[in-house]
Amino acid sequence: MRIITAQRTQAAGRERARSRAGARRTALLVGAALLVIGAAAGPSPGDKPEALRITDSHRETAARVLIYAEREHYEQVDVDDSLSQRTLRNFIDLLDGQHLYFLKNQEDYFLRRYGSRLDDAMRRGELNPIFDIYRLFRARMSGYFDFAKAYLDSGPSLETDREWTIDREQVPRPSNQAEMDELWRNRIRHELINLVLDERSHEEAVEALRKRYARQRKSLYAQDSDDVFAYFMNAFTHALDPHSNYFSPHNYEEYRIQMSRAYHGVGASLGMEDDYVLVREVLPGGPADKDGRLRAGDRIAGVDGSASGDMTDVVGWRLEDVVELIRGNADTPVVLRILPGGDSARSESFLLDLTRGRVTLAGAEKELLEVDREGARFSVGVIQIPNFYFDMDGRDAGIEDYPSSTRDVRRLVEELKADGAQSLVLDLRRNGGGHLQEAISLAGLFVGKGPVVQVRDSALRTQVLRNRRQTPVWNGPLVVLVDRLSASASEILAAAIQDYGRGVVVGQRTFGKGTVQNIYRIPRRQEDMPGRLTLTMGKYYRVTGESTQHRGVAPDITLSAAGVELPAVFPSQVIGDEVGESASDNALPWDTIPQTDYPGRTVDGATLSMLAANYQRRESEDAEWRRLLGRVRSMQEIAERESVPIHLERRRSEDEARRAQRLAMTNEWLERNGLASIESLEELRGMDLPDMALEQASEVAADLARLQAASSPAAASSLN
């Protein structure tokens, strides 16, 4: 069984592949009645979209992926009519998830004609339906760029009584062409208002929108047969589960570069969300992480690659083209226009100036906190583990001090012991995983020798992975702090400590990524670079036999601050149930297998009850914390709007009032905590502010130390 990493995977296969220029214009109608563009009749003269054709490589790849899915996927799937329907729906949503191009009758036609046939078509290599659907999509999208140009020429009014629905994923598709045309008029006016509110004149906004649509058409026409094929293959793999992906040869090379983190840039993992480049993750140790202002969930609307003052609007660009603008030589400047995550109106942007640099993995770090408890002071050591890292090349090269999370944590524990730490907090928040063996050996620092995790493959063979070498380096009070973004290897470590009764897990329920992926090479005829298939072929199970998949690890004590990163003025910083495996389409279910033999025991119930009661009492008595939670809820309600007015002055007035309200609430909190007030919300990014969840966890750790210190050896908690 090949198990290399346990990591929360990104849906990288969804990203648009690099496309090649050239070729000739083609047109193919999918049923004469379907291709009705209304006011826009099609691409303008001189535009040349890529020719699309099925190749022998596509046929062979589709057949091989189907075989791997049926033979190797954990669920032992049957590629049947039901899976065919899910695949086609995924493909349509990948192309038009916001319902801006296909009419309802067109979607119904595709599902009726092709929905139960794609499985058979993949086996035979007959992929014409996919290319037909894409040709119609391309024709309609291009036609609406012409529609937009003509509508901009007409001088549209920005003062209407209409509303724009921000997320149209759940809104029914337009039922006829007149509805679609009106939808596009509203979209164009909405985008113009956003640009005007971004401190541009009306004329500048119109010109910026013209250029945006021209660039989008250019990107659209550059999409080639490989790009369309990659879209479809990912529609198929995501119908299996969220972590199975297909990578075309070029896509895999981009993925490999990003995962190696061996390039100069700003240090962010990027993806696409509608027409925006989305920040999926700020990589620890990169320039953006050190700056502190960029957050996961933010969107990049513009790039000035040389800090010259010439900002390029990148809305609607291909992902790889935006990445090329952002990347550059080390120690050179780049400026990004950022739309904060959660700013649903997409108008409250700010400029982020960074210096490019090499992304280097951040290691584990420590700090020592002092907590007063009933007249006594307890020293609580904190070790923050950003990921489970291991430099295999450094080890093989004989480097004495090669990076390893286990080695670093062992050293930090010894240092905290010397500093007088009486209790320890392992901070696994936002830790998405990493090297599986590191999670196992790191668990051994606290539980000693024994099984840590079980892995079951698609043949239902179970392998027990054990820590065989490490002896415990810490036998004292232990708290593990997790949140909704603690995933995969983090969940394995937290579950082992919980199952062995070795520590108390506090925070939020974790992500629930309990699946194992393997990477398969998919050779392509007469091509040197093979594609890759990342396929879910196993699941992780705790030593108790329960899987971490879907449900994650439930904390012993749920901390109200665990999902709130202060200051909670940006809704993306409030992590709720909409994040995690349970919120993903086609996620594999939770289940159980027989438990393995392990020397574990449950945490003493009386100790847990006392810890929970003390925490709840502190929270109920903390008026400031209750006020802060109230502000968080209010700020979310302010920011999370389902629709916005298509009226420039109303939008301007509402946005100003919204910002003023959020700013006032934030300054009230800052002043009550002895901090200087601010003039704009963007000043909060990068500020050194209290970590409320860590404070709550350290209070629990101090309680645990006090309870154990007060216990006689005979009555000591099982945590000793």
Secondary structure, 3 states (H helix, E strand, C coil): CCCCEEECCCCHHHCCCCCCCCCCCCCCCCCCCCCCCCCCCCCCCCCCCCCCCCCHHHHHHHHHHHHHHHHHCCCCCCCCHHHHHHHHHHHHHHHHCCCCCCCHHHHHHHHHHHCCCHHHHHHHCCCHHHHHHHHHHHHHHHHHHHHHHHHHHCCCCCEEEEEEECCCCCCCCCCCHHHHHHHHHHHHHHHHHHHHHCCCCHHHHHHHHHHHHHHHHHHHHHCCHHHHHHHHHHHHHHHHCCCCEEECHHHHHHHHHHHHCCCEECCEEEEEECCEEEEEEECCCCHHHHHCCCCCCCEEEEEECCCCCCCEECCCCCHHHHHHHHCCCCCCEEEEEEECCCCCCCCCCEEEEEECEECCCCCCEEEEEEEEECCEEEEEEEEECCCECECHHHHHCCCCCCCEHHHHHHHHHHHHHHCCCCEEEEECCCCCEEEHHHHHHHHHHHHCCEEEEEEEECCCCEEEEEECCCCCCCCCCEEEEECCCCCCHHHHHHHHHHHCCCCEEEECCCCCCCEEEEEEEECCCCCCCCEEEEEEEEEEECCCCEECCCCCCCCCEECCCCCECCCCCCHHHECCCCCCHHHCCCCCCCCECCCCCCCCCCCCHHHHHHHHHHHHHHHHHCHHHHHHHHHHHHHHHHHCCCEEEEEHHHHHHHHHHHHHHHHHHHHHHHHHCCCCCCCCHHHHCCCCCCCHHHHHHHHHHHHHHHHHHHCCHHHCCCCC
